[in-house]
Amino acid sequence: MNVGKSIKVAMAMRDMNPSLLAEKMGVSRQYVSNLIHSKQIGIGTISKLSDVLNMKVSDFLALGED
């Protein structure tokens, strides 16, 4: 599972850029960039990403499967 890939694919599906995702999450654009490049992300953050992207957690995570 590659959460960074999940984020990139989900943003592309929603025609969203990192700045817009950051705004919707209430975080900085740098934080989103760090998430994309992070090896591990906590379940709370994954849940928040899923909510903002209007997806089930399982569907969001499936986007990053190899």
C-alpha positions in Angstrom: 0.0 0.0 0.0 1.3 3.4 -1.0 -0.7 6.2 0.7 1.2 8.9 -1.3 -0.1 7.2 -4.5 -3.6 7.1 -3.0 -3.4 10.8 -2.3 -2.2 11.6 -5.8 -4.8 9.4 -7.6 -7.6 10.7 -5.4 -6.6 14.3 -6.1 -6.5 13.6 -9.8 -9.9 12.0 -9.7 -11.3 15.1 -7.9 -9.4 17.6 -10.1 -7.8 18.8 -7.0 -4.2 20.1 -6.4 -2.2 19.9 -3.1 -3.1 23.5 -2.2 -6.8 22.9 -2.5 -6.5 19.7 -0.5 -4.5 21.5 2.2 -7.2 24.2 2.3 -10.0 21.7 2.7 -8.0 19.8 5.4 -7.1 23.0 7.3 -3.4 22.3 7.0 -0.5 23.8 5.1 0.4 22.8 1.5 3.8 21.7 2.9 2.0 19.3 5.3 0.2 17.7 2.3 3.5 17.4 0.4 5.0 15.7 3.5 2.0 13.3 3.5 2.5 12.4 -0.1 6.2 11.6 0.5 5.7 9.9 3.9 6.3 6.2 4.5 3.7 6.0 7.3 0.6 7.9 8.0 -1.6 7.6 11.0 -5.1 6.2 10.7 -6.6 9.5 11.9 -4.9 11.4 9.1 -6.0 8.7 6.6 -9.6 9.1 7.9 -9.4 12.8 7.5 -8.1 12.5 4.0 -10.8 10.1 3.1 -13.5 12.5 4.5 -12.1 15.5 2.6 -11.9 13.5 -0.6 -15.4 12.1 0.0 -14.3 8.4 -0.1 -14.5 5.4 2.1 -11.2 4.7 3.8 -11.0 1.3 2.1 -11.6 2.8 -1.4 -9.0 5.5 -0.7 -6.4 3.0 0.4 -7.1 0.7 -2.6 -6.0 3.5 -4.9 -2.5 3.1 -3.7 -2.2 -0.7 -4.1 0.4 -1.9 -6.5 
